Amino acid sequence: MDKLHRHPSYQRWVFHPVQAQLPGFDWKQAVQHEFTEQFWGIFERLRFRYVPGAKARAKDLVERFAGLEVFDPDALKASYELTLQLAAFVARNSGLEFGRLKPDEYRWKGAPPALLALCALLLSVSDWELNAAIDKFARILAAPEPTDLLLGNVLGLNPFHDYAAWQFVVLAQEVAQQPPGVRLYGDELIRIEAELREAHRLWLPGPG
């Protein structure tokens, strides 16, 4: 999954044997382009769904829960997306600092857990209406300083704990089941290079 994510799939180019006639032809790049073409359906599934920061945690979850039945994170997808939207909006517009990550990076690297938990709570009590939750957040910011910090304590639970990691696991399953399925990235590159070189050899005109 990590190697698929780092693969330059945004570059599209179709190989033809005539291209290899150039003296400086880059076989490595040609192989990468051909990999993209052969597995384009997989890259389409990865688009906007891959969260690089979830890789290590996803591996831990697989090792811990292998063979067990677990909750399907896709059931929370709509709520999670809305909560991310609220968290990013609040981080951009509240005037508060929530860490080093930029709000636009939350979708790819995850929002701060405490902020995500608060946004989920506000949405939950707002019938999942985004602007109603924003209104509640604004009221909280405008509230006077409490005279007693022990009053009104709230114990929060982040309902999206490990959501990105579980989504990573589900996505890996989906990718593995896609036809054609890619198993070992390096092996596929070797196979494709052999195919391209053979196509070029067969294309070359014979002597005389």
C-alpha positions in Angstrom: 0.0 0.0 0.0 2.8 2.4 0.9 4.6 1.7 -2.3 1.5 2.1 -4.4 0.9 5.5 -2.7 4.4 6.7 -3.5 4.2 5.5 -7.1 3.9 8.5 -9.5 0.5 7.4 -10.9 -0.4 11.1 -11.8 1.9 10.7 -14.8 0.1 8.9 -17.7 2.0 7.7 -20.8 1.4 4.7 -23.1 4.4 2.8 -24.2 5.1 1.9 -27.8 8.3 0.1 -29.0 9.3 2.9 -31.3 9.9 5.1 -28.2 12.8 2.9 -27.1 14.7 3.8 -30.3 15.8 7.0 -28.6 19.4 6.7 -27.3 18.5 8.0 -23.9 15.3 6.1 -23.4 14.4 5.8 -19.7 13.2 2.2 -19.2 12.6 2.7 -15.5 10.2 5.5 -16.2 8.5 3.5 -19.0 8.0 0.7 -16.6 6.4 3.0 -14.0 4.1 4.4 -16.6 3.1 0.9 -17.7 2.5 -0.1 -14.1 0.1 2.8 -13.8 -1.8 1.8 -16.9 -2.1 -1.9 -15.9 -3.3 -1.1 -12.4 -5.2 2.1 -13.0 -8.3 0.7 -11.4 -6.4 0.3 -8.1 -5.1 3.8 -8.2 -8.6 5.0 -8.7 -9.7 3.2 -5.5 -6.7 4.7 -3.5 -7.5 8.3 -4.7 -8.5 10.6 -1.7 -8.8 7.6 0.6 -5.2 6.7 1.6 -4.0 8.2 4.9 -0.2 7.8 5.1 -0.1 8.5 8.8 -2.3 5.5 9.5 0.1 2.9 8.1 2.0 1.9 11.3 -1.2 1.8 13.4 -3.0 -0.3 10.7 -0.2 -2.8 10.9 -0.6 -3.1 14.6 -4.4 -3.6 14.3 -3.9 -6.3 11.7 -1.5 -8.2 14.0 -3.7 -7.8 17.0 -7.1 -8.6 15.5 -6.2 -11.0 12.7 -8.9 -13.6 12.3 -11.4 -11.8 14.5 -14.6 -10.0 13.6 -14.3 -6.3 14.0 -16.5 -3.2 13.4 -16.6 -2.0 9.7 -15.3 1.7 9.7 -17.3 2.4 6.5 -20.4 2.5 8.7 -19.0 5.8 10.2 -17.8 7.3 6.9 -20.4 10.0 6.5 -20.1 11.1 10.1 -16.3 11.0 10.0 -16.2 13.1 6.8 -18.5 15.7 8.4 -16.5 15.8 11.6 -13.3 16.3 9.6 -14.9 19.2 7.8 -15.9 20.8 11.0 -12.5 20.3 12.6 -10.7 21.9 9.6 -13.2 24.8 9.5 -12.8 25.5 13.2 -9.0 25.2 13.0 -8.9 27.7 10.2 -11.4 30.2 11.6 -11.4 30.1 15.4 -8.1 31.9 16.0 -6.9 29.0 18.2 -3.9 26.8 17.7 -4.5 23.1 17.6 -1.0 21.8 16.7 1.5 22.0 13.9 -0.7 20.3 11.3 -2.4 22.6 8.8 -6.2 22.2 8.7 -6.0 21.2 5.0 -3.8 18.3 6.1 -6.3 16.7 8.5 -7.9 14.6 5.7 -4.5 13.0 4.9 -2.8 13.0 8.3 -5.6 13.0 10.8 -7.1 15.8 12.9 -5.9 16.4 16.5 -7.8 13.7 18.6 -9.2 16.2 21.2 -10.5 18.5 18.5 -12.0 15.6 16.6 -13.7 14.4 19.7 -15.1 17.9 20.5 -16.4 18.3 16.9 -18.0 14.9 17.0 -19.8 15.8 20.2 -21.0 19.2 18.8 -22.3 17.5 15.7 -24.0 14.8 17.7 -26.0 17.3 19.7 -26.7 19.3 16.6 -28.4 16.4 14.6 -25.3 16.4 12.4 -26.1 19.8 11.0 -22.7 21.5 10.2 -23.8 25.1 10.7 -25.6 24.3 13.9 -22.5 22.8 15.3 -20.4 25.8 14.2 -22.9 28.0 16.0 -22.4 26.0 19.2 -18.6 26.2 18.8 -18.9 30.0 18.4 -21.0 30.2 21.6 -18.3 28.2 23.5 -15.6 30.6 22.3 -17.7 33.6 23.3 -18.5 32.3 26.8 -17.0 34.1 29.7 -14.1 32.5 31.6 -15.3 30.0 34.2 -15.0 31.0 37.8 -14.4 27.4 38.8 -12.5 25.1 36.4 -14.0 22.1 38.2 -17.5 23.0 37.1 -18.9 21.5 34.0 -16.2 19.0 33.4 -16.9 16.8 30.3 -15.4 13.4 29.8 -15.1 13.0 26.1 -14.7 9.9 23.9 -13.4 10.2 20.4 -15.8 8.0 18.3 -13.3 8.0 15.5 -10.4 6.6 17.4 -8.3 4.5 14.9 -10.8 5.2 12.2 -8.1 6.1 9.6 -6.1 3.0 10.5 -9.1 0.7 10.1 -10.0 2.4 6.9 -6.4 1.7 5.8 -6.9 -2.0 6.6 -10.2 -2.2 4.6 -8.7 -0.4 1.7 -5.8 -2.8 1.6 -8.3 -5.7 1.5 -10.1 -4.0 -1.4 -6.9 -3.4 -3.3 -5.8 -7.1 -2.9 -9.2 -8.2 -4.3 -9.1 -6.0 -7.4 -8.5 -7.6 -10.7 -5.7 -7.6 -11.6 -4.4 -7.9 -8.1 -0.9 -6.6 -7.3 1.0 -8.4 -4.6 4.6 -7.5 -4.5 5.3 -4.1 -6.1 9.0 -4.9 -7.0 8.1 -8.2 -8.6 5.4 -6.5 -10.8 8.0 -3.9 -12.0 10.4 -6.7 -13.0 7.6 -8.5 -14.9 6.5 -5.3 -16.7 10.1 -4.4 -17.7 10.5 -7.9 -19.2 7.3 -7.5 -21.1 8.2 -4.1 -22.5 11.7 -5.2 -23.6 10.3 -8.3 -25.3 7.7 -6.1 -27.1 10.6 -3.9 -28.3 12.6 -6.9 -29.4 9.8 -8.3 -31.4 9.0 -4.9 -33.0 12.6 -4.4 -34.2 12.9 -5.2 -37.9 14.9 -8.2 -38.7 18.3 -8.1 -40.6 17.9 -7.3 -44.3 
